Protein backbone atom coordinates (compact mmCIF):
# COMPACT_ATOMS: atom_id res chain seq x y z
CA UNK A 1 0.00 0.00 0.00
CA UNK A 2 1.08 3.54 -0.63
CA UNK A 3 -0.57 6.81 0.31
CA UNK A 4 -0.05 9.88 -1.83
CA UNK A 5 -0.25 13.54 -0.92
CA UNK A 6 0.12 16.32 -3.49
CA UNK A 7 1.26 19.85 -2.75
CA UNK A 8 2.40 22.95 -4.58
CA UNK A 9 -0.77 24.01 -6.31
CA UNK A 10 -1.25 27.75 -6.56
CA UNK A 11 -2.55 30.70 -8.53
CA UNK A 12 -0.02 31.68 -11.20
CA UNK A 13 0.06 34.05 -14.12
CA UNK A 14 0.16 32.70 -17.65
CA UNK A 15 3.72 32.16 -18.78
CA UNK A 16 4.85 31.47 -15.27
CA UNK A 17 6.11 28.31 -13.60
CA UNK A 18 4.99 26.07 -10.80
CA UNK A 19 6.37 22.92 -9.22
CA UNK A 20 4.07 20.26 -7.84
CA UNK A 21 5.16 17.55 -5.46
CA UNK A 22 3.73 14.19 -4.56
CA UNK A 23 4.85 12.62 -1.31
CA UNK A 24 4.39 8.89 -0.85
CA UNK A 25 4.19 7.07 2.44
CA UNK A 26 5.36 3.53 3.01
CA UNK A 27 8.41 1.58 2.06
CA UNK A 28 7.14 0.32 -1.24
CA UNK A 29 7.51 3.47 -3.32
CA UNK A 30 10.11 1.77 -5.49
CA UNK A 31 7.54 -0.79 -6.61
CA UNK A 32 5.38 1.80 -8.28
CA UNK A 33 5.38 3.60 -11.56
CA UNK A 34 3.96 7.06 -11.06
CA UNK A 35 1.89 9.48 -13.04
CA UNK A 36 0.26 12.88 -12.97
CA UNK A 37 -3.29 13.41 -14.12
CA UNK A 38 -5.42 16.52 -14.12
CA UNK A 39 -9.08 17.36 -14.24
CA UNK A 40 -10.61 20.71 -15.09
CA UNK A 41 -14.20 21.60 -14.20
CA UNK A 42 -16.65 19.97 -16.59
CA UNK A 43 -13.94 17.94 -18.27
CA UNK A 44 -12.75 14.39 -17.99
CA UNK A 45 -9.61 13.51 -16.13
CA UNK A 46 -6.64 13.49 -18.46
CA UNK A 47 -3.17 12.04 -18.39
CA UNK A 48 -0.30 14.47 -17.99
CA UNK A 49 2.94 12.59 -17.39
CA UNK A 50 4.32 9.20 -16.42
CA UNK A 51 7.59 8.07 -14.89
CA UNK A 52 8.80 4.52 -14.37
CA UNK A 53 9.86 3.17 -10.99
CA UNK A 54 13.53 3.85 -11.69
CA UNK A 55 12.94 7.30 -13.12
CA UNK A 56 14.80 6.40 -16.30
CA UNK A 57 11.79 6.61 -18.59
CA UNK A 58 9.21 9.39 -18.84
CA UNK A 59 6.21 10.07 -21.05
CA UNK A 60 4.07 13.14 -21.56
CA UNK A 61 0.78 14.19 -23.02
CA UNK A 62 1.24 16.14 -26.23
CA UNK A 63 -0.36 19.18 -24.63
CA UNK A 64 2.43 19.50 -22.05
CA UNK A 65 5.41 18.08 -23.90
CA UNK A 66 8.33 20.49 -23.81
CA UNK A 67 6.81 22.51 -20.99
CA UNK A 68 6.41 20.02 -18.14
CA UNK A 69 9.03 17.75 -16.62
CA UNK A 70 8.32 14.84 -14.29
CA UNK A 71 10.96 13.53 -11.91
CA UNK A 72 11.19 11.39 -8.80
CA UNK A 73 13.49 10.93 -5.85
CA UNK A 74 13.20 7.37 -4.58
CA UNK A 75 15.34 8.13 -1.55
CA UNK A 76 12.80 10.74 -0.46
CA UNK A 77 9.68 8.95 -1.75
CA UNK A 78 8.69 11.95 -3.81
CA UNK A 79 7.68 12.74 -7.35
CA UNK A 80 7.66 16.24 -8.80
CA UNK A 81 6.13 17.95 -11.78
CA UNK A 82 7.91 21.07 -12.98
CA UNK A 83 5.51 23.13 -15.05
CA UNK A 84 6.83 25.96 -17.20
CA UNK A 85 5.22 28.31 -19.70
CA UNK A 86 1.87 27.75 -18.07
CA UNK A 87 -1.29 28.44 -20.01
CA UNK A 88 -4.83 29.07 -18.86
CA UNK A 89 -5.80 25.65 -20.22
CA UNK A 90 -3.43 24.07 -17.70
CA UNK A 91 -5.79 25.13 -14.92
CA UNK A 92 -7.08 22.00 -13.18
CA UNK A 93 -6.85 19.87 -10.11
CA UNK A 94 -3.68 17.83 -10.45
CA UNK A 95 -3.51 14.32 -9.06
CA UNK A 96 -0.61 11.96 -8.59
CA UNK A 97 -1.21 8.28 -9.05
CA UNK A 98 0.72 5.07 -8.51
CA UNK A 99 0.63 1.80 -10.41
CA UNK A 100 2.45 -1.48 -10.03
CA UNK A 101 3.14 -3.85 -12.89
CA UNK A 102 4.75 -3.39 -16.29
CA UNK A 103 6.54 -0.21 -17.27
CA UNK A 104 4.27 0.89 -20.08
CA UNK A 105 3.07 4.49 -19.65
CA UNK A 106 -0.63 3.82 -19.25
CA UNK A 107 -2.65 6.95 -19.84
CA UNK A 108 -5.94 5.65 -18.52
CA UNK A 109 -6.59 6.33 -14.87
CA UNK A 110 -8.25 2.96 -14.39
CA UNK A 111 -4.83 1.29 -14.49
CA UNK A 112 -3.67 3.14 -11.38
CA UNK A 113 -4.36 1.66 -7.97
CA UNK A 114 -3.52 4.59 -5.70
CA UNK A 115 -4.41 8.27 -5.91
CA UNK A 116 -3.76 11.44 -4.01
CA UNK A 117 -6.40 13.98 -3.05
CA UNK A 118 -5.32 16.53 -5.65
CA UNK A 119 -3.91 20.04 -5.66
CA UNK A 120 -5.43 23.01 -7.47
CA UNK A 121 -3.53 24.86 -10.17
CA UNK A 122 -5.08 28.03 -11.53
CA UNK A 123 -3.43 29.95 -14.35
CA UNK A 124 -4.73 33.46 -15.03
CA UNK A 125 -4.03 35.78 -17.93
VOGUMI-347400 format. One record per residue: residue number from 1; residue in one letter; x negated, z negated, y negated of N, C-alpha, C in turn. Coordinates in nm, 3 decimals, decimal comma. Atoms other than C-alpha are relative to their C-alpha. Layout:
BEGIN
 resi resn     n_X     n_Z     n_Y    ca_X    ca_Z    ca_Y     c_X     c_Z     c_Y
  NUM    A       X       Z       Y       X       Z       Y       X       Z       Y
...
***
This chain:
BEGIN
 resi resn     n_X     n_Z     n_Y    ca_X    ca_Z    ca_Y     c_X     c_Z     c_Y
    1    X  -0,083   0,000   0,119   0,000   0,000   0,000  -0,087   0,000  -0,124
    2    X   0,069   0,001   0,127  -0,108   0,063  -0,354   0,105  -0,007  -0,111
    3    X  -0,088   0,008   0,117   0,057  -0,031  -0,681  -0,070   0,061  -0,120
    4    X   0,057  -0,078   0,110   0,005   0,183  -0,988   0,060  -0,042  -0,132
    5    X  -0,046   0,036   0,133   0,025   0,092  -1,354  -0,067   0,092  -0,102
    6    X   0,052  -0,090   0,102  -0,012   0,349  -1,632  -0,012  -0,072  -0,134
    7    X   0,013   0,051   0,136  -0,126   0,275  -1,985  -0,059   0,112  -0,087
    8    X   0,061  -0,094   0,093  -0,240   0,458  -2,295   0,095   0,091  -0,073
    9    X  -0,095  -0,083   0,071   0,077   0,631  -2,401   0,015  -0,042  -0,145
   10    X  -0,006   0,031   0,144   0,125   0,656  -2,775   0,067   0,115  -0,074
   11    X  -0,049  -0,103   0,091   0,255   0,853  -3,070  -0,123   0,065  -0,062
   12    X   0,120  -0,069   0,047   0,002   1,120  -3,168   0,040   0,131  -0,067
   13    X  -0,028  -0,123   0,071  -0,006   1,412  -3,405  -0,045   0,121   0,083
   14    X   0,037  -0,123  -0,069  -0,016   1,765  -3,270  -0,144   0,037  -0,033
   15    X   0,140  -0,032   0,016  -0,372   1,878  -3,216  -0,092  -0,116   0,031
   16    X   0,078   0,119  -0,027  -0,485   1,527  -3,147  -0,027  -0,021   0,148
   17    X   0,038   0,033  -0,137  -0,611   1,360  -2,831   0,054  -0,136   0,039
   18    X  -0,047   0,126  -0,056  -0,499   1,080  -2,607  -0,058  -0,012   0,141
   19    X   0,052   0,023  -0,134  -0,637   0,922  -2,292   0,092  -0,097   0,072
   20    X  -0,083   0,085  -0,084  -0,407   0,784  -2,026  -0,082  -0,057   0,114
   21    X   0,065   0,063  -0,114  -0,516   0,546  -1,755   0,103  -0,044   0,102
   22    X  -0,083   0,047  -0,110  -0,373   0,456  -1,419  -0,084  -0,099   0,079
   23    X   0,071   0,102  -0,074  -0,485   0,131  -1,262   0,070  -0,025   0,133
   24    X  -0,055   0,019  -0,135  -0,439   0,085  -0,889  -0,042  -0,135   0,056
   25    X   0,031   0,127  -0,064  -0,419  -0,244  -0,707  -0,027   0,026   0,148
   26    X   0,026  -0,014  -0,143  -0,536  -0,301  -0,353  -0,135   0,061   0,029
   27    X   0,131  -0,044  -0,042  -0,841  -0,206  -0,158   0,000   0,139   0,060
   28    X  -0,011  -0,127  -0,069  -0,714   0,124  -0,032   0,002   0,119  -0,093
   29    X  -0,005  -0,107   0,099  -0,751   0,332  -0,347  -0,071   0,124   0,048
   30    X   0,079  -0,113  -0,050  -1,011   0,549  -0,177   0,078   0,088   0,096
   31    X  -0,076  -0,077  -0,099  -0,754   0,661   0,079   0,093   0,102  -0,064
   32    X  -0,104  -0,078   0,064  -0,538   0,828  -0,180  -0,054   0,111  -0,091
   33    X   0,013  -0,104   0,101  -0,538   1,156  -0,360   0,099  -0,036  -0,110
   34    X  -0,079   0,045   0,114  -0,396   1,106  -0,706   0,047   0,118  -0,084
   35    X  -0,053  -0,105   0,086  -0,189   1,304  -0,948   0,069  -0,059  -0,122
   36    X  -0,081   0,031   0,117  -0,026   1,297  -1,288   0,119   0,096  -0,001
   37    X  -0,121  -0,077   0,023   0,329   1,412  -1,341   0,055  -0,041  -0,136
   38    X  -0,065   0,037   0,125   0,542   1,412  -1,652   0,146   0,046   0,003
   39    X  -0,141  -0,036   0,008   0,908   1,424  -1,736   0,049  -0,019  -0,143
   40    X  -0,056   0,003   0,135   1,061   1,509  -2,071   0,151  -0,018   0,012
   41    X  -0,145   0,020  -0,003   1,420   1,420  -2,160   0,075   0,130   0,031
   42    X  -0,079  -0,116  -0,035   1,665   1,659  -1,997  -0,071   0,102   0,085
   43    X   0,077  -0,095  -0,081   1,394   1,827  -1,794  -0,039  -0,062   0,133
   44    X   0,045   0,050  -0,128   1,275   1,799  -1,439  -0,144  -0,050  -0,010
   45    X   0,138   0,048  -0,008   0,961   1,613  -1,351  -0,091   0,116   0,037
   46    X   0,091  -0,110  -0,028   0,664   1,846  -1,349  -0,141  -0,051   0,027
   47    X   0,138   0,030  -0,035   0,317   1,839  -1,204  -0,090   0,028  -0,118
   48    X   0,096  -0,017   0,108   0,030   1,799  -1,447  -0,141   0,023   0,055
   49    X   0,138  -0,010  -0,049  -0,294   1,739  -1,259  -0,013  -0,076   0,131
   50    X   0,026   0,062  -0,130  -0,432   1,642  -0,920  -0,149  -0,021   0,017
   51    X   0,140   0,024  -0,029  -0,759   1,489  -0,807  -0,010  -0,057   0,140
   52    X   0,015   0,046  -0,138  -0,880   1,437  -0,452  -0,060  -0,140   0,004
   53    X   0,045   0,138  -0,014  -0,986   1,099  -0,317  -0,143  -0,019  -0,050
   54    X   0,141   0,011   0,039  -1,353   1,169  -0,385  -0,022   0,036  -0,147
   55    X   0,016  -0,044   0,138  -1,294   1,312  -0,730  -0,072   0,132  -0,015
   56    X   0,080  -0,123   0,005  -1,480   1,630  -0,640   0,084   0,125  -0,022
   57    X  -0,087  -0,116   0,018  -1,179   1,859  -0,661   0,119  -0,036  -0,087
   58    X  -0,113   0,022   0,091  -0,921   1,884  -0,939   0,083   0,127  -0,013
   59    X  -0,091  -0,114   0,022  -0,621   2,105  -1,007   0,089  -0,033  -0,117
   60    X  -0,080   0,022   0,120  -0,407   2,156  -1,314   0,117   0,099  -0,006
   61    X  -0,107  -0,092   0,034  -0,078   2,302  -1,419  -0,052   0,099  -0,103
   62    X   0,045  -0,102   0,096  -0,124   2,623  -1,614   0,021  -0,044  -0,145
   63    X  -0,034   0,040   0,137   0,036   2,463  -1,918  -0,101  -0,096  -0,062
   64    X   0,096   0,098   0,053  -0,243   2,205  -1,950  -0,144   0,038   0,027
   65    X   0,134  -0,041  -0,038  -0,541   2,390  -1,808  -0,083   0,028  -0,124
   66    X   0,088  -0,018   0,114  -0,833   2,381  -2,049   0,018  -0,103  -0,109
   67    X  -0,025   0,104   0,100  -0,681   2,099  -2,251  -0,005  -0,141   0,059
   68    X  -0,004   0,131  -0,066  -0,641   1,814  -2,002  -0,110  -0,007   0,106
   69    X   0,100   0,024  -0,102  -0,903   1,662  -1,775   0,035  -0,128   0,075
   70    X  -0,027   0,116  -0,084  -0,832   1,429  -1,484  -0,131  -0,048   0,062
   71    X   0,119   0,059  -0,059  -1,096   1,191  -1,353   0,038  -0,131   0,067
   72    X  -0,025   0,128  -0,064  -1,119   0,880  -1,139  -0,131  -0,076   0,018
   73    X   0,113   0,088  -0,024  -1,349   0,585  -1,093   0,038  -0,088   0,119
   74    X  -0,040   0,073  -0,122  -1,320   0,458  -0,737  -0,055  -0,143   0,003
   75    X   0,054   0,136   0,007  -1,534   0,155  -0,813   0,092  -0,091  -0,081
   76    X  -0,089   0,077   0,086  -1,280   0,046  -1,074   0,147   0,017   0,038
   77    X  -0,138  -0,028  -0,042  -0,968   0,175  -0,895   0,083   0,055  -0,116
   78    X  -0,072  -0,057   0,113  -0,869   0,381  -1,195  -0,005   0,152   0,002
   79    X  -0,004  -0,143   0,021  -0,768   0,735  -1,274   0,038   0,023  -0,146
   80    X  -0,027  -0,028   0,139  -0,766   0,880  -1,624   0,048   0,144  -0,020
   81    X  -0,038  -0,135   0,041  -0,613   1,178  -1,795  -0,036   0,014  -0,148
   82    X   0,040  -0,029   0,138  -0,791   1,298  -2,107   0,079   0,121  -0,048
   83    X  -0,086  -0,106   0,051  -0,551   1,505  -2,313  -0,047   0,039  -0,139
   84    X   0,046  -0,052   0,128  -0,683   1,720  -2,596   0,092   0,111  -0,049
   85    X  -0,080  -0,108   0,059  -0,522   1,970  -2,831   0,147  -0,015   0,036
   86    X  -0,137   0,029  -0,041  -0,187   1,807  -2,775   0,102   0,080  -0,080
   87    X  -0,108  -0,076   0,059   0,129   2,001  -2,844   0,130  -0,080   0,011
   88    X  -0,127   0,072  -0,005   0,483   1,886  -2,907   0,062   0,010   0,139
   89    X  -0,056  -0,016  -0,135   0,580   2,022  -2,565  -0,068  -0,087   0,105
   90    X   0,063   0,096  -0,091   0,343   1,770  -2,407   0,070  -0,135  -0,004
   91    X  -0,073   0,126   0,010   0,579   1,492  -2,513   0,081  -0,024   0,127
   92    X  -0,067   0,034  -0,127   0,708   1,318  -2,200  -0,042  -0,139   0,042
   93    X   0,048   0,119  -0,069   0,685   1,011  -1,987  -0,096   0,049   0,109
   94    X   0,103  -0,040  -0,095   0,368   1,045  -1,783  -0,010  -0,104   0,111
   95    X   0,005   0,085  -0,117   0,351   0,906  -1,432  -0,125   0,032   0,083
   96    X   0,104  -0,025  -0,100   0,061   0,859  -1,196   0,061  -0,021   0,137
   97    X  -0,053   0,004  -0,135   0,121   0,905  -0,828  -0,115   0,008   0,100
   98    X   0,103   0,005  -0,104  -0,072   0,851  -0,507   0,056   0,057   0,130
   99    X  -0,041  -0,064  -0,125  -0,063   1,041  -0,180  -0,114  -0,007   0,100
  100    X   0,099  -0,004  -0,107  -0,245   1,003   0,148   0,019   0,130   0,078
  101    X  -0,011  -0,121  -0,081  -0,314   1,289   0,385  -0,102   0,106  -0,039
  102    X   0,094  -0,108   0,025  -0,475   1,629   0,339  -0,027   0,015  -0,149
  103    X   0,048  -0,004   0,138  -0,654   1,727   0,021   0,067   0,107  -0,085
  104    X  -0,062  -0,105   0,079  -0,427   2,008  -0,089   0,069  -0,059  -0,123
  105    X  -0,058   0,052   0,125  -0,307   1,965  -0,449   0,151   0,024  -0,007
  106    X  -0,145  -0,016  -0,001   0,063   1,925  -0,382   0,057  -0,022  -0,140
  107    X  -0,059   0,009   0,133   0,265   1,984  -0,695   0,143  -0,053   0,002
  108    X  -0,135   0,056  -0,011   0,594   1,852  -0,565  -0,008  -0,151   0,013
  109    X   0,003   0,145  -0,001   0,659   1,487  -0,633   0,040  -0,063   0,132
  110    X  -0,048   0,055  -0,127   0,825   1,439  -0,296  -0,114  -0,029   0,097
  111    X   0,113   0,021  -0,090   0,483   1,449  -0,129  -0,076  -0,130  -0,033
  112    X   0,073   0,118   0,043   0,367   1,138  -0,314   0,075  -0,126   0,036
  113    X  -0,065   0,120  -0,052   0,436   0,797  -0,166   0,009  -0,113  -0,103
  114    X   0,005   0,114   0,092   0,352   0,570  -0,459  -0,001   0,052  -0,144
  115    X  -0,016  -0,040   0,140   0,441   0,591  -0,827  -0,014  -0,118  -0,093
  116    X   0,001   0,100   0,104   0,376   0,401  -1,144   0,130   0,002  -0,077
  117    X  -0,124   0,013   0,076   0,640   0,305  -1,398   0,007   0,099  -0,117
  118    X   0,004  -0,101   0,106   0,532   0,565  -1,653  -0,046  -0,054  -0,134
  119    X   0,042   0,034   0,135   0,391   0,566  -2,004   0,040   0,116  -0,092
  120    X  -0,057  -0,100   0,090   0,543   0,747  -2,301  -0,106   0,063  -0,089
  121    X   0,084  -0,076   0,093   0,353   1,017  -2,486   0,092   0,080  -0,091
  122    X  -0,080  -0,074   0,097   0,508   1,153  -2,803  -0,094   0,070  -0,097
  123    X   0,084  -0,081   0,088   0,343   1,435  -2,995   0,087   0,055  -0,113
  124    X  -0,079  -0,045   0,114   0,473   1,503  -3,346  -0,079   0,101  -0,082
  125    X   0,065  -0,103   0,081   0,403   1,793  -3,578  -0,016  -0,048  -0,144
***
